[in-house]
Amino acid sequence: MRWLIARYQPVSLFSLKHGEATSTGAKTLLVPTPFAIRTALLDAAIRVRGVAYGSQAFIRIQALYVALCPPRRAVVTNLFAKILKPERNPEERGRAMQRTIAFREYVHLGGELALALGGAPEDLEAVKPLLFHVSYFGKRGGFFQLLAPPETVEMEGESAPEGFVTLSGPVITGGQIRGTLPAAFPLGHIQRLDEWGPDLTFERINIYSKEKIRRDRDRIRLDVVLPYRTTRSGRGFTLYERID
């Protein structure tokens, strides 16, 4: 299989909360999810070539395999912040918003984040120009800078390039685990990531459409073992280092 590798440098703190997190208790993931990566590519396609190209780009992006090589280090810091949230009974309270506190986590990624996209040559050629226009993953403000033009490598079968982790695994739908469990689990840190589901359509992911994304069908969750280990932690931080 042919793979297209793009290397990004994080230039700000990264934050992307778990799918199970609440608005007031948002623990963050360590890396972008396949859902975030694919959606960033689709966003770039629409910004560069217009909404009319969106449905065509969606099909090509959906067909790709996604893998990544995480940065060498990741430091998670946590804090409590004052926020405003919508009032449940605005008429009775006489106000639209209420003040409260929320738990937040942010990640400082030390080193480059490398993405690998695998698939048919024609799909990779169509997606390659979009990688230059991707500037953030996850929340707006989690900026990344492309370091060099993407490179192409050939691999036997569907295996990812050396050092990369394929963002695939057992899928959790309807409270049940579907898919084949691996024969052995590598050392690392398990993260539950979200992904485009097989039933997802461009109309559902289009924010201007009335159709909504359905949980566990259009947006599925999978467990991935990232090559990280905890090397130090304190009250307000946790340091992860990559296992090479």
C-alpha positions, -999 to +999 in steps of 0.1 A: +000+000+000+011+035-007+013+059+022+015+097+023+035+111+053+031+147+065+051+160+095+037+188+116+053+209+143+029+219+172+031+256+178+006+260+206-010+239+233-033+211+221-066+201+236-093+177+225-116+163+251-127+127+254-160+118+239-174+108+273-163+140+289-188+166+301-186+204+294-174+211+330-150+181+333-131+180+301-101+157+302-080+159+270-067+133+246-030+132+239-032+132+200-058+142+174-084+115+167-090+100+132-123+120+132-105+153+138-078+145+112-104+136+085-126+165+093-096+189+091-088+176+056-125+181+046-125+216+060-093+224+040-109+210+008-140+232+012-120+263+020-097+258-010-121+245-036-155+254-024-185+236-009-194+220-042-161+200-040-169+188-005-189+157-013-162+145-037-134+152-012-155+134+015-155+101-004-118+102-010-110+111+026-133+084+040-115+057+019-081+065+035-063+046+063-049+069+090-018+063+112+004+086+132+037+088+150+032+109+182+057+135+194+085+123+216+070+139+248+036+151+259+030+171+291-006+174+303-014+203+326-047+207+343-064+237+359-098+250+370-112+280+350-142+303+354-166+299+325-201+310+315-227+283+307-264+287+296-289+290+324-313+261+326-343+283+336-334+317+322-369+332+327-370+322+364-334+332+371-337+365+351-304+358+333-293+338+302-259+327+315-246+316+348-210+316+362-194+284+372-160+266+372-147+239+348-119+215+348-096+218+317-065+200+305-040+212+279-011+193+263+023+206+254+036+183+226+074+182+225+085+172+190+069+167+156+036+150+150+037+128+119+006+117+100+004+089+075-025+085+051-027+052+032-049+043+002-052+043-036-027+065-054-055+086-070-070+093-035-036+103-021-029+126-050-062+144-044-056+147-007-019+158-009-025+195-016-049+197+013-022+189+038-006+222+031-038+240+043-043+221+075-033+245+104-050+230+134-064+198+148-091+195+175-101+227+191-095+260+172-062+273+186-044+240+186-022+251+158+003+229+138+028+239+111+036+217+082+074+212+082+081+200+047+062+187+016+046+154+022+066+123+012+054+090-003+064+055+008+054+020-003+047-007+022+038-044+018+001-052+025-018-028+048+009-023+074+017+012+084+052+028+079+078+019+106+072+039+138+036+047+130+005+035+149-025+027+128-056+045+142-079+015+141-090-011+166-121-027+182-151-005+177-176+003+205-211+006+192-243+003+212-224-006+243-208-036+226-173-042+212-173-051+176-144-062+155-114-085+160-093-081+191-055-083+186-037-114+196-013-093+218-014-058+231+018-036+228+031-016+257+016+019+258-012+041+269-048+033+259-068+062+244-104+060+232-106+079+200-135+088+177-137+080+140-159+085+110-185+057+110-193+036+079-228+052+078-215+088+079-225+109+048-214+143+036-249+156+044-246+146+080-211+161+086-221+193+067-228+219+093-253+237+070-274+206+066-303+197+088-292+161+092-274+153+124-245+130+132-257+098+150-236+086+179-222+050+175-232+050+139-219+080+122-193+088+149-178+056+164-152+051+191-122+028+190-095+020+215-059+026+204-027+019+223-004+048+219+034+042+225+035+064+256+045+058+292+041+080+323+076+091+335+067+118+360+036+134+375+025+160+401-006+178+413-009+198+381+009+179+354+017+145+339+047+138+316+044+111+290+074+099+269+072+079+237+083+042+238+107+037+209 
